[in-house]
């Protein structure tokens, strides 16, 4: 069984590594049918329990393609013998201990897709859509279970004692790969929607991670993040996260973030008639963003990186789940790149988690990971600012030196942007949302600066027009303000300034 980011292992070694990677090229992945992707995603999860693993080169990230292709980029950093797979059906005969299947029906019963994936890890069998039944049986596979007409409550009644109680995956049945391999490897249940989520949250040993993403209906993100936090669990955005079983099974230890040298130490007098601006880059707190963006030119790989001080939100799950990728980012950061623990600590929650009996344990996991990784700032999401119990909890962690608050309702900029202090640590809310016209933002910054005169700027990595070019936004704002008595600094510098003004 693989380890995962919620198991408290910190920087411990993975329990296994691999002697061979079967590599499915991107063109081969793109040629697969939905039923084949479902089958081979589960095979990847089962294969990761042995010495020969499967690695899939995919460009699948919310229908966006980033260059260079991150999956290829990471593959170059894995020092294990690799074999390219063109005839992927031959993989089924490469794993002699996998010879059973679970029959599902993609077209007529979406529930059966997630049920079959959940059973795959429990029974050691592959999920097979009815369209592939004859072909799989011709390879001497035997049926272990027929779930073509099952609903989730039937599965839960029969197998609830067999599923992992330490994690779950939420995934739309129309997504046929993503983190399904990771669910299978960890015997985790795969759910989708409020009803199934509610039934599983009562079974998990909180605080537990929910990997994936929930329904984007009229209530959307707010609804499922609220549900999970109420139960004392937390979310890890990962519905397009590929190859977690491989990254998590490599014999690699994560490195800590090098100690930063502040250019504005606490207590230094603030120059007069100057405005200070710090950037906080989203969406690195989204695990799949870190996995799929890699070194692409409009994010970490931009030629401007290092010329502007930028705080980068990072999903702390990457530290434990994919150390080889974590180490790439940490190893290539400049003095102008500051790593921030993404919302809201060990995983994504809102302030309602403060009412959960598991909040203390959640905070303990957060503090330990931040200490192990040597991260000092944490960005938290919430719907009520300031929620003293919520913010106090983070401030009480020894590893936390400052808390950055991002409002979900209202979006980014809360009704109040006043600084608060808990346990002698400052909470700075985002007071600028940079996601569109930089001239509008520049005018606001120069118009009536607050006291102290600084702005914590939330950089929308998606962009208001979905252009996914946050560097264009930051460079544009810098050009608009560079001759206007404005200084750009790291987020930690703003916290130092806040200390000097308290």
N, C-alpha and C positions, 0 to 999 in steps of 0.2 A: 504493500500500500504506500502511496506517495504521502509526503508531508504537505501541509498547506499553511497559508499565512495565519490562520487562526489557531494553530496548535501550540503556540508559545515556544517553538524550538529556537527562535532567534537566529543566531548565526551558526547553528549546528550543521554538520555535514549531511547531505542527502543520504538516504538509506541505501542507495544503489546507484550504479551508473551503467553505461551500455558499452557493448563491444562493437556494435554495428548499427548504422542508421540506414533504413530503407527510405529514400527520399522521393516523394511524389512531386514532380515538377509542376509549376504553375499551369502550364498548358494542359497537362494531364488532369489536374484538379478541375480546371474550367470545363473540360470535356465530360466530366462525370454527370450522371443524372442525379436528381435529388435523392433517390433511393440508394444509389451507390455511395453518395457522400455520407448518408446516415450510417450505412453499413461500415464503411472504412473509418469513420470517426470513432466508432466503438471499437473496431479492431485496433486502432491506435492506442486506445485506453487499455485494452487487455494486453497488448504487446508490451506495454511499458512495464509490466510486471516481470519481464524476463530480460535477457541480455540483448535481444534484437528489437530495436524500437523503430517507429515510423515517424517521419518528419514530413509535414505537408507545406509546400511553398504556395501560399495563398495571397492574393491581393485583395481579399474580401474585407473591406472595412466600410460599412454603411454606403456601399456602392461607390466608394471613392478609391482611387488608385494613386498611391504616393510613390515617388521615385527618389532614390533607388528603392527597389522593393525590399522592405525591411526583412521579410522572411529569408531572402537570399543573403542579405547583409549579415544576419545573425548566424546563418549556416557556416559562413566563412570563419566564424569565431569558435566553432565547435570542433575540437581536435579528436574526432572519432572517425573511424573508417566509414565511408559513405558509398552507397550504391543507388544510382538513379533507377527509378521504377517506371517503365513505360507500360507494361502489361500488368496493371495493378491487381487483376484477378489472381495472378500467380501468388500474390501475398497470402491469400487464403490457405494455400498449401505450404506456406513457409512456417506456420505456427502449428505444430502437430498436436498441441494440447488444446487447441480451440477447434471444436468440431460439432458444436450445437448452435442452434439459432432460435430466435424468438420471432414469431410471425406478427407483423403489424400491417396496418392499412393506411398509408399516407393520405390517399384521396378521400376516403370515406370516414375516417375517424382520427382526427388530429391528436386526440388524447393518447392513442395507441403509440404514437411516435415517442413521446416522453416516457410512457410506461415501459416500452421496449428498451429504451436507453437505460432507464433505472434498473431494470432487470438484468441488463447485460453485465453490469458489475457484480451483481449478486449471484447469477448463475454461470458466469464465465462463458456466455454465449453472445452471438452477434445479432443485432436487430435486422430483420429481413422483411422488406416490403413484399406484399403479395406478388408484385410484378417480377420479383427476383427469385421467388420460391423454387421454381423448377431448376434454375441454373445452380442455385446453392445446393440443392439436393443431389444434383448430378456430381457434385464434388464430395459426396458421402457425408454431408452434414445432416444431423438429426434434429427434429424439432424438440425444443425444451419446453416451450409454452406458446400458446396461441392467444394473443391479446387483441386480435383484430376488432373485437366488439366490446372490449373492456372500457370502463370508465375509471377515473382515478380512485374513486372510493372502493372499488373492488380490489384494485391493486393494493391499496393501503391496508385493507382488511386482512389480506393474505400475507403481505410481506413487510408490514411496518416494523417488525422486530429485526429485520435483516438490513435495513438501510442505515447509513451513517447518521449518527446523532450529532456530529461535530461540524457538518457543513451541508449545504444544499445548492442546487443550481436552478435558476429560473430562466427559462428559454422558450421563445416562441416556437411552436412545433414546425413552423415554416423555415426555421434556421436549422440546417441539417449537419453542420459541423461545429465551428466555434469551440466552446469549452466542453462539448459532449465527451471528448476523450478524458478530460480531467474528472468529470462526474463518474465515468465508468471505472477509472483507475482507483477512485476513492470510495466506490460503492455508495455514491451519493444519489439521492432522489432528484429527479428533474421535474419541476413543476412549471405552471404558468397560470397567472391570474389570482385574484383576491381569494377565491374560495379554496383553491388548492394551497395557496400560501398560508392561509390561516390554519389549515389542518396540520401543516408541517411545522410551523413555528412553535406549536405546543409540544412537539416531540424533540426539538433540538435542545442540546445542552448549551444554553446561551452563556456568554456571547459567542455566537457562531456566524461565520461569513455566509452570505448568499451571493454566489457568483452569477453573472449574467445581466439580465435587464428585464423589467416587467412590461406590461401593456402600456402603450402610449395612447390611451384613450383620452376622453375629455378631462379626466383627473390626472392622468399621466404619472410622471415621476413623483410628484408630491405624495400621491396615495400610497405607492408601495414602499417608499422610503419611510413614510410615517408608520406604516404597518410593522416594518422590520424593527424600527427603533423602539416602538412601543413594547415589543417582545424582548428587548434587550439585545437584539442581534444587529448586524450591520451589513451593508451592501458593498459589493465590489463590482463595478461596471466592467463587464467582460463578455458580452454576447458575441463579439467578434474576436475573442482571444484564442489564437491557434497555438498548438504545440506546447501547451503548459506541461503535459506529462514529460516531454523531452527536457524542457528547460529545468523542470523541477527535479529531474533524475540525474542531472549532471553532477560530477564530483567537483563542484566549485563552491567556494565560500564567498559570501558578499563582503565587500570592503566598506569601511566607514567613510563618511564624508570628511575630507580634510578640514581641519579647523580654519575658520576664516579670520582674516586680519581686517578689522573694521577700519574704514577710512574716516569715520566720524565717531570716536569713542564717547561714551557717556560722560557728560559734564562739560564737553567742549562748548564754548560760547557760540551761539548761533549768529551768523552774519545778519546784519539788518537788511531789510527791504529785499528779501529773497524768498522765493517759493521753492519748495522741495517736492519732487515727484518720484515715487517708486512704482515700478511695474510688478504686478503679480500675474504670471502667465497661467491661465487654465490650459488645458484639460489634461495635464499630466496626471492628475488624480484619477483619471480614467485609465485603468490598467491596459485596455486594448489600444489606447492611444499610444502608450509607450511601446507596446509590442509592434504596432503596425506603422507608426510614423518613422521610427528609427532615425536615420540620418537624413531625412528628406529636407530639401532646401528651404521650405517655408516654415520650418520649425527648428529643431536642434541643429540641423546641418546648414543653417543659413550662414552666409559669409559675414553677416553683421554680428553674429554671436560673439560676445567678448568685447564689442565696442560700446555697448550700452549695458548698464547694470540692470539685471533682470532676476526676479525671484521666480523659480519654476516649481509649481506644485507637482509632487510626485506621489503616486499611489504607493504607500508603504508595503503593499502586498508584493511588489516587484522584488523587494529586498530578499524575501524568503522563497518566492515562487520561481524567480528567474534570475539568479545571481549573475549569470554570465551577461545578461542584458543590463542589469543594474550596474555592474562593474564598468561596462562600456560608458554609460552616461557619467558616472562619477569620475572615471579615468580621463574623460575628455572635457570636463568642465573647466572654465576659466575663473579667475578671481572675480569676474563680473557676473558669474552665475551662482545663484544661491538656491539651495534645495530646501523646499518647504513641504512639510508633511500635509498631504492632501486631505480633503474633507472626508470625514471629520475626525482625524486621528487614524486608527488602525483600519477604519472603513467609513463609508458614507452613511451618516445619520443626520437627523434633525435634533433640535433641542428637546423634543419630547422623550428622548432616551433618558433624560435626567430623572424622570419619574419611574424608571424601571429599577427593579432590585439588582439588575446586572450592570448598572452604570459604573459602579466602582470597579468591577472586573474588566469592563471595557476600557476604562481609563488606565488601569494597570497594564493591560496589553499595549495600549498606546504609548505609555511612558517607557515601557521596556524597549519597544521597537525603536523609539526615537533615541533612546540612550545608546542602544546597540549601533544604530546607524549614524549617530552623532548629528542629529537634526535638532535644531533648537526652536524653530518657529512652526506653529501648526495653524492651518486654515480650517475654520469650522463653518458649516452651514446651519442656518436656523430660520425660524419664522417669527420669532419674537425677540426684539433687541431692546434692552439687554435682559436676557434670562440669566439671573444671577447664579442659580444653582448649576446650570449648564456650564457657564463660563468659569465659575469658581472651580469646578471639577478639573478642567484642563490646567488652570493656573496652579493648582495644588501639585501637579506633577513636577518632580525635580528636573526632568529633562526639558521642560517647556520654559522658555524665556520670554515668549510673547505669543499672543493669540490674534490671528487675523480673522475677522468676522465677515462672512458673505451672506447676505440676505437672500433667501429663496422667495419669500413673499414679504414686501415687494421685491422684485428682482434686483439683486446685487446691492443697490444703494438703499439702506434701511430708512425708515421714517426719521430716525435719529442717527446722526453720524458722530455723536459725541464719544470721546474716549472714555473708557472705564478702566478701573484697576481692581484686581483681585490678588490677594497674597503678594502685594507689591509688584505685580506683573501687569503690564498694560495690555488692554484689548483695543485694537484699532480696527474699526469697520471700514470696509470699502466705501469710499465716497465719490468715486468716479467709475463709470462703466465705459470702457473703450471698446466699442464694437461696430462703429460706423464712421460718420463724418468727423474726421480729426479736428477740423476747424471749429466745429461746435464745442468739442471737448476743450480745445485750447482757449476758446473764449470764456468758458466757464471757469477754468483754472485761473485765468488772469483777471477775472471779474471782481470777485470779493473773497479773497483767501480767508480760510478759517484761522483760528488761533489755537495752537501754533500753526504757522502757514505751510502745511504740507498735505499732500494728497496720496492716498494709497489707491492705485489704479488697477482695476480688474480688467485684464486683457482677454477678451473673448476670442479664444483660439479658432472658433468656427467662423467668426465674423458675422455681421448682421445679414449679409447677403449670401452666406454659405460659401464664401470664397476661400476659407481656410488658410488665410495668409496673415497671421498675427504680426509678422515682422513688418509688413506694409503699414499696419496701424501704428506700431511703435515708432518706426522711422518717420512716419508722417507727423506724429505728435512731436517728436524730438525736433524736426525741422521747423515746425510752427512755433516752438517755444525756446529754441536754443539761444536766441538773441534777446530774450525777454526777461532777463534776470531770474531765470529758472535753472535749478540744478537737479540733475537726475542722480538718484542714489539707490543703493540696495534697500530692501525692506528692513533689514536689521538696523540700518542707519536711522531710519525713521523711528524705530523703537528706542534707539539711543537718544534721539532728539526728544522723544516723548518723556523719557526719564529725566532729562535735563530741564524739562518744563513742568514737572510734577510738583 
